[in-house]
Amino acid sequence: MSAMPARTAAAEPRRSWRPRLQVVRSPAPARSLVPYLLLCATILLGSLVAALVINTQMAVDAYAIQDSQRTLNRLLETETSLVQDVEQAGSPAVLQRRAEELGMERAERVDFVSLREGRILGGSEEE
């Protein structure tokens, strides 16, 4: 045995060079990738559906435009035909022939009425 007196643990607290240890919570588990992947898939699917809908609508509009152009062309042809008929019916030779068919005769003289002066001009000066 030694000459040193024995020390008791209760009498003097022991100091250590190590820091005092504490209980630390475990880190939060990493978030799952499933919601992120679902969001990406939803956005991608939505984009594809939107592109399909837009493309389909453009095709429908293209057919409508084509039908409208056909109708317009048909109406332009009809208008041209009607304008030609009116011009032909208004020509002097056709008017003369139609007048003769109706029993009309050529005028011997042609007089004009002046509304400003209130008198008849032309042909005879008997008045």
C-alpha positions in Angstrom: 0.0 0.0 0.0 1.0 3.4 -0.5 1.2 6.3 1.7 -1.3 8.3 -0.2 -4.6 8.7 1.3 -7.5 7.3 -0.7 -9.8 9.7 -2.2 -13.5 9.2 -2.6 -15.5 10.1 -5.6 -18.1 12.0 -3.7 -15.6 14.3 -2.1 -14.1 15.8 -5.2 -15.7 16.0 -8.6 -13.5 14.8 -11.3 -12.7 17.2 -14.1 -12.2 15.9 -17.6 -10.7 17.4 -20.6 -13.5 16.0 -22.7 -16.7 18.1 -23.3 -19.9 17.0 -21.8 -21.9 14.7 -24.1 -25.5 15.4 -25.0 -28.2 13.4 -26.8 -28.7 14.7 -30.4 -31.7 14.1 -32.4 -31.3 12.1 -35.6 -31.4 14.1 -38.8 -34.8 14.3 -40.5 -35.1 11.6 -43.1 -34.6 12.8 -46.7 -37.8 13.7 -48.5 -39.2 11.2 -50.9 -38.7 11.8 -54.6 -42.2 10.4 -55.5 -44.1 13.7 -55.2 -41.5 15.5 -57.3 -41.6 12.8 -59.9 -45.4 12.9 -59.9 -45.3 16.7 -60.4 -42.9 16.4 -63.3 -44.9 13.6 -64.9 -48.1 15.6 -64.5 -46.5 18.7 -66.1 -45.2 16.6 -69.0 -48.5 14.9 -69.5 -50.4 18.2 -69.3 -48.1 19.7 -71.9 -48.5 16.8 -74.3 -52.3 16.9 -73.9 -52.3 20.7 -74.5 -50.2 20.3 -77.6 -52.5 17.6 -78.9 -55.6 19.7 -78.3 -54.1 22.7 -79.9 -52.9 20.7 -82.9 -56.4 19.2 -83.3 -58.1 22.6 -83.1 -55.7 23.9 -85.7 -56.6 21.1 -88.1 -60.3 21.7 -87.5 -59.8 25.4 -88.2 -57.8 24.6 -91.4 -60.7 22.5 -92.7 -63.1 25.3 -91.9 -60.9 27.9 -93.7 -60.7 25.6 -96.7 -64.5 25.2 -96.8 -64.9 29.0 -96.5 -62.5 29.5 -99.4 -64.4 27.1 -101.6 -67.6 28.8 -100.8 -66.0 32.2 -101.5 -64.7 31.0 -104.8 -68.1 29.6 -105.8 -69.7 32.9 -104.8 -67.1 34.9 -106.8 -67.8 32.8 -109.8 -71.6 33.4 -109.4 -71.0 37.1 -109.0 -68.9 37.3 -112.1 -71.5 35.3 -114.1 -74.3 37.7 -112.8 -72.3 40.8 -113.6 -71.7 39.5 -117.2 -75.4 38.8 -117.6 -76.3 42.3 -116.4 -73.8 43.9 -118.7 -75.0 41.8 -121.6 -78.6 42.6 -120.9 -77.8 46.3 -120.7 -76.0 46.5 -124.0 -77.7 48.7 -126.6 -78.2 45.9 -129.2 -80.0 43.6 -126.6 -82.1 46.5 -125.3 -83.2 47.4 -128.9 -84.1 43.8 -129.7 -86.0 43.4 -126.4 -87.9 46.7 -127.1 -88.9 45.5 -130.6 -90.0 42.2 -129.1 -92.3 44.1 -126.7 -93.8 46.1 -129.6 -92.0 49.4 -129.0 -91.1 51.7 -131.8 -88.2 54.1 -132.3 -88.8 57.7 -131.3 -88.9 60.2 -134.1 -87.4 62.9 -132.0 -85.7 63.0 -128.6 -86.4 65.8 -126.1 -84.9 66.4 -122.7 -86.4 68.0 -119.6 -84.4 70.5 -117.6 -85.6 70.5 -114.1 -83.6 73.6 -113.1 -85.1 75.7 -115.8 -88.5 73.9 -115.9 -88.6 73.5 -119.7 -88.2 70.9 -122.4 -85.0 71.0 -124.4 -84.2 69.5 -127.8 -86.1 68.5 -130.9 -88.6 71.3 -131.8 -88.5 75.0 -130.9 -92.2 75.5 -131.4 -93.0 76.7 -127.9 
